[in-house]
């Protein structure tokens, strides 16, 4: 899944979609990765309104990865970010790689 909007409603939609997919298919039967870049990166900060939901998603097995290119461009440090997320060098490239590997692409 892609989240590139700095909008709690969009984030909640993405997290709901991910949880629903786990509920419908069984969380052991699906891998879900939310790739975050652009303005959406702010929703991964420790003080973000979505921090609790991000924590719950990660605990349920959903991978959430932040784009380091975006962080560099916006002068954001890992110390500012939610402590349970992962990182990729480039969010757009991560999405492309996942599609090449056969993953479905979803943009809520």
GROMACS elastic network, one bead per residue, 0.5 to 0.9 nm:
[ bonds ]
;  ai    aj funct       b0    kb
    1    14     6  0.75041   500
    1    18     6  0.83996   500
    1    32     6  0.75068   500
    1    33     6  0.61279   500
    1    35     6  0.60089   500
    1    36     6  0.85064   500
    1    95     6  0.81072   500
    1   104     6  0.81976   500
    1   105     6  0.58645   500
    1   107     6  0.56095   500
    1   108     6  0.75624   500
    2    14     6  0.83220   500
    2    33     6  0.85508   500
    2    34     6  0.57851   500
    2    35     6  0.50057   500
    2    36     6  0.61134   500
    2    37     6  0.80850   500
    2    91     6  0.86183   500
    2    92     6  0.88475   500
    2    95     6  0.76609   500
    2   105     6  0.76698   500
    2   106     6  0.64283   500
    2   107     6  0.51034   500
    2   108     6  0.74458   500
    3     6     6  0.84630   500
    3    10     6  0.76979   500
    3    11     6  0.70134   500
    3    14     6  0.74008   500
    3    34     6  0.69196   500
    3    35     6  0.62595   500
    3    36     6  0.50302   500
    3    37     6  0.68295   500
    3    38     6  0.84964   500
    3    39     6  0.88805   500
    3    40     6  0.59279   500
    3    41     6  0.83682   500
    3   107     6  0.67824   500
    3   108     6  0.74619   500
    4     7     6  0.88434   500
    4    35     6  0.82441   500
    4    36     6  0.57112   500
    4    37     6  0.50920   500
    4    38     6  0.52024   500
    4    39     6  0.56861   500
    4    41     6  0.70638   500
    5     8     6  0.84134   500
    5    10     6  0.68718   500
    5    11     6  0.77888   500
    5    36     6  0.86431   500
    5    37     6  0.82261   500
    5    38     6  0.71605   500
    5    39     6  0.53401   500
    5    41     6  0.79782   500
    5    42     6  0.88284   500
    5    43     6  0.85717   500
    6    10     6  0.79173   500
    6    11     6  0.80594   500
    6    38     6  0.82569   500
    6    41     6  0.71123   500
    6    42     6  0.62518   500
    6    43     6  0.62788   500
    7    10     6  0.53395   500
    7    11     6  0.63407   500
    7    12     6  0.87288   500
    7    39     6  0.86363   500
    7    40     6  0.71593   500
    7    43     6  0.76427   500
    8    12     6  0.60310   500
    8    13     6  0.85118   500
    8    43     6  0.72675   500
    8    48     6  0.88150   500
    8    49     6  0.70448   500
    8    50     6  0.65523   500
    9    12     6  0.50872   500
    9    13     6  0.61894   500
    9    14     6  0.87053   500
   10    13     6  0.50368   500
   10    14     6  0.62822   500
   10    15     6  0.86687   500
   10   108     6  0.69283   500
   11    14     6  0.50908   500
   11    15     6  0.61371   500
   11    16     6  0.84457   500
   11    40     6  0.83053   500
   11    43     6  0.77066   500
   11    50     6  0.73801   500
   11   108     6  0.84240   500
   12    15     6  0.50572   500
   12    16     6  0.59268   500
   12    17     6  0.84491   500
   12    50     6  0.76402   500
   12    53     6  0.79470   500
   13    16     6  0.50437   500
   13    17     6  0.60762   500
   13    18     6  0.86034   500
   13   108     6  0.64849   500
   14    17     6  0.50504   500
   14    18     6  0.62033   500
   14    19     6  0.86471   500
   14    34     6  0.81881   500
   14   106     6  0.89026   500
   14   107     6  0.78462   500
   14   108     6  0.55708   500
   15    18     6  0.50775   500
   15    19     6  0.61557   500
   15    20     6  0.85147   500
   15    34     6  0.87161   500
   15    53     6  0.75197   500
   15    54     6  0.78223   500
   15    57     6  0.70605   500
   16    19     6  0.51042   500
   16    20     6  0.59856   500
   16    21     6  0.85133   500
   17    20     6  0.51067   500
   17    21     6  0.61526   500
   17    22     6  0.86752   500
   17   108     6  0.77802   500
   18    21     6  0.51703   500
   18    22     6  0.63480   500
   18    23     6  0.86834   500
   18    32     6  0.68609   500
   18    33     6  0.87312   500
   18    34     6  0.85901   500
   18    57     6  0.81843   500
   18    62     6  0.75592   500
   19    22     6  0.50752   500
   19    23     6  0.61181   500
   19    24     6  0.85908   500
   19    27     6  0.85405   500
   19    57     6  0.75511   500
   19    60     6  0.83712   500
   19    62     6  0.85204   500
   20    24     6  0.59851   500
   20    25     6  0.84088   500
   21    24     6  0.51701   500
   21    25     6  0.58867   500
   21    26     6  0.76124   500
   21    27     6  0.78247   500
   21    30     6  0.78493   500
   21    32     6  0.86418   500
   22    25     6  0.53785   500
   22    28     6  0.79012   500
   22    29     6  0.78444   500
   22    30     6  0.66971   500
   22    31     6  0.86395   500
   22    32     6  0.84321   500
   22    60     6  0.87936   500
   23    26     6  0.53671   500
   23    27     6  0.66152   500
   24    27     6  0.83720   500
   25    28     6  0.81698   500
   25    29     6  0.61533   500
   25    30     6  0.67972   500
   26    29     6  0.53003   500
   26    30     6  0.68726   500
   27    30     6  0.56259   500
   27    31     6  0.76160   500
   27    32     6  0.89686   500
   27    60     6  0.77700   500
   27    61     6  0.73931   500
   27    62     6  0.88545   500
   28    31     6  0.77832   500
   28    61     6  0.86718   500
   31    61     6  0.79486   500
   31    62     6  0.71581   500
   31    63     6  0.81235   500
   31   103     6  0.89545   500
   32    61     6  0.77795   500
   32    62     6  0.52573   500
   32    63     6  0.61822   500
   32    64     6  0.85028   500
   33    62     6  0.59541   500
   33    64     6  0.56797   500
   33    65     6  0.72638   500
   34    62     6  0.75077   500
   34    63     6  0.61831   500
   34    65     6  0.62207   500
   34    66     6  0.85778   500
   35    63     6  0.84574   500
   35    64     6  0.61380   500
   35    65     6  0.50794   500
   35    66     6  0.62036   500
   35    67     6  0.74824   500
   35    88     6  0.86751   500
   35    91     6  0.60224   500
   35    92     6  0.82275   500
   35    94     6  0.74779   500
   35    95     6  0.71409   500
   36    39     6  0.86543   500
   36    40     6  0.60053   500
   36    41     6  0.57923   500
   36    43     6  0.88995   500
   36    44     6  0.83734   500
   36    64     6  0.74214   500
   36    65     6  0.60610   500
   36    67     6  0.61223   500
   36    91     6  0.64056   500
   36    92     6  0.89568   500
   37    40     6  0.56265   500
   37    41     6  0.52857   500
   37    42     6  0.89391   500
   37    65     6  0.87953   500
   37    66     6  0.62189   500
   37    67     6  0.51783   500
   37    68     6  0.82927   500
   37    69     6  0.81981   500
   37    70     6  0.58888   500
   37    71     6  0.82324   500
   37    90     6  0.81623   500
   37    91     6  0.57586   500
   37    92     6  0.78323   500
   38    41     6  0.59513   500
   38    42     6  0.85431   500
   38    67     6  0.80496   500
   38    69     6  0.89503   500
   38    70     6  0.57361   500
   38    71     6  0.84910   500
   38    74     6  0.88535   500
   38    91     6  0.87764   500
   39    42     6  0.62295   500
   39    43     6  0.83210   500
   39    70     6  0.83065   500
   40    43     6  0.57120   500
   40    44     6  0.77017   500
   41    44     6  0.55490   500
   41    45     6  0.74037   500
   41    66     6  0.66910   500
   41    67     6  0.76937   500
   41    70     6  0.74273   500
   41    71     6  0.74973   500
   41    81     6  0.89690   500
   42    45     6  0.54800   500
   42    48     6  0.70494   500
   42    81     6  0.85237   500
   43    46     6  0.83728   500
   43    47     6  0.84743   500
   43    48     6  0.52940   500
   43    49     6  0.71927   500
   43    50     6  0.61931   500
   43    51     6  0.73871   500
   43    54     6  0.89366   500
   44    47     6  0.82354   500
   44    48     6  0.64210   500
   44    50     6  0.74896   500
   44    51     6  0.67227   500
   44    54     6  0.76988   500
   44    66     6  0.78613   500
   44    80     6  0.87308   500
   44    81     6  0.58051   500
   44    82     6  0.56364   500
   44    85     6  0.80016   500
   45    48     6  0.52667   500
   45    49     6  0.89045   500
   45    50     6  0.87695   500
   45    51     6  0.73178   500
   45    78     6  0.89511   500
   45    80     6  0.57650   500
   45    82     6  0.53346   500
   45    83     6  0.89032   500
   46    49     6  0.87883   500
   46    50     6  0.89466   500
   46    51     6  0.62128   500
   46    79     6  0.87896   500
   46    80     6  0.62444   500
   46    81     6  0.51492   500
   46    83     6  0.74784   500
   47    50     6  0.83142   500
   47    51     6  0.67294   500
   47    80     6  0.85461   500
   47    81     6  0.84315   500
   47    82     6  0.81978   500
   48    51     6  0.53590   500
   48    52     6  0.86429   500
   48    82     6  0.87500   500
   49    52     6  0.75696   500
   49    53     6  0.86148   500
   50    53     6  0.53756   500
   50    54     6  0.61239   500
   50    55     6  0.87050   500
   51    54     6  0.50492   500
   51    55     6  0.62086   500
   51    56     6  0.87082   500
   51    82     6  0.70673   500
   52    55     6  0.51163   500
   52    56     6  0.63157   500
   52    57     6  0.87082   500
   53    57     6  0.61116   500
   53    58     6  0.86203   500
   54    57     6  0.50917   500
   54    58     6  0.62234   500
   54    59     6  0.86047   500
   54    64     6  0.79810   500
   54    82     6  0.83078   500
   54    84     6  0.86495   500
   54    85     6  0.85392   500
   55    58     6  0.52640   500
   55    59     6  0.62025   500
   55    60     6  0.86873   500
   55    82     6  0.82825   500
   55    84     6  0.71717   500
   55    85     6  0.87144   500
   56    59     6  0.50995   500
   56    60     6  0.62562   500
   56    61     6  0.89045   500
   56    62     6  0.88693   500
   57    60     6  0.50933   500
   57    61     6  0.65728   500
   57    62     6  0.53916   500
   57    63     6  0.78366   500
   57    64     6  0.83407   500
   58    61     6  0.51939   500
   58    63     6  0.59436   500
   58    64     6  0.70072   500
   58    84     6  0.72424   500
   58    85     6  0.77218   500
   59    62     6  0.72555   500
   63    85     6  0.73692   500
   63    86     6  0.75259   500
   64    84     6  0.84250   500
   64    85     6  0.54581   500
   64    86     6  0.61918   500
   64    87     6  0.81866   500
   65    85     6  0.58182   500
   65    88     6  0.63737   500
   65    91     6  0.79758   500
   66    69     6  0.89515   500
   66    70     6  0.81623   500
   66    71     6  0.80139   500
   66    85     6  0.71974   500
   66    86     6  0.62993   500
   66    88     6  0.61338   500
   66    89     6  0.83786   500
   66    90     6  0.83406   500
   66    91     6  0.68947   500
   67    70     6  0.54441   500
   67    71     6  0.64752   500
   67    72     6  0.88513   500
   67    87     6  0.60611   500
   67    88     6  0.53050   500
   67    89     6  0.57792   500
   67    90     6  0.50578   500
   67    92     6  0.82376   500
   67    94     6  0.87668   500
   68    72     6  0.60701   500
   68    73     6  0.85153   500
   68    76     6  0.89196   500
   68    87     6  0.64627   500
   68    88     6  0.60335   500
   68    90     6  0.61425   500
   68    91     6  0.77545   500
   69    72     6  0.51830   500
   69    73     6  0.61705   500
   69    74     6  0.85975   500
   69    88     6  0.85353   500
   69    89     6  0.61201   500
   69    90     6  0.56493   500
   69    91     6  0.77968   500
   70    73     6  0.50716   500
   70    74     6  0.60537   500
   70    75     6  0.82948   500
   70    76     6  0.82218   500
   70    90     6  0.78265   500
   70    91     6  0.82508   500
   71    74     6  0.51801   500
   71    75     6  0.57511   500
   71    77     6  0.67949   500
   71    78     6  0.83058   500
   72    76     6  0.61891   500
   72    77     6  0.77843   500
   73    76     6  0.78468   500
   76    79     6  0.83151   500
   76    80     6  0.67064   500
   76    81     6  0.81031   500
   77    80     6  0.54467   500
   77    81     6  0.70709   500
   78    81     6  0.51399   500
   78    82     6  0.80722   500
   78    83     6  0.81240   500
   79    82     6  0.80967   500
   79    83     6  0.78800   500
   80    83     6  0.85749   500
   81    84     6  0.86044   500
   81    85     6  0.78875   500
   82    85     6  0.60724   500
   83    86     6  0.85493   500
   87    90     6  0.87112   500
   87    91     6  0.87959   500
   88    91     6  0.63853   500
   88    93     6  0.88463   500
   88    94     6  0.70432   500
   89    93     6  0.82157   500
   89    94     6  0.81349   500
   90    93     6  0.53777   500
   90    94     6  0.62440   500
   90    95     6  0.88805   500
   91    94     6  0.50094   500
   91    95     6  0.63683   500
   91    96     6  0.87420   500
   92    95     6  0.51615   500
   92    96     6  0.63362   500
   92    97     6  0.87207   500
   93    97     6  0.60913   500
   93    98     6  0.85604   500
   94    97     6  0.50932   500
   94    98     6  0.61690   500
   94    99     6  0.86311   500
   95    98     6  0.51702   500
   95    99     6  0.62328   500
   95   100     6  0.86950   500
   95   103     6  0.89094   500
   95   105     6  0.76665   500
   96    99     6  0.51699   500
   96   100     6  0.62741   500
   96   101     6  0.86985   500
   97   100     6  0.50899   500
   97   101     6  0.62722   500
   97   102     6  0.88362   500
   97   103     6  0.88105   500
   98   102     6  0.64606   500
   98   103     6  0.53146   500
   98   104     6  0.79539   500
   98   105     6  0.82269   500
   99   102     6  0.50882   500
   99   104     6  0.64421   500
   99   105     6  0.67510   500
  100   103     6  0.73138   500
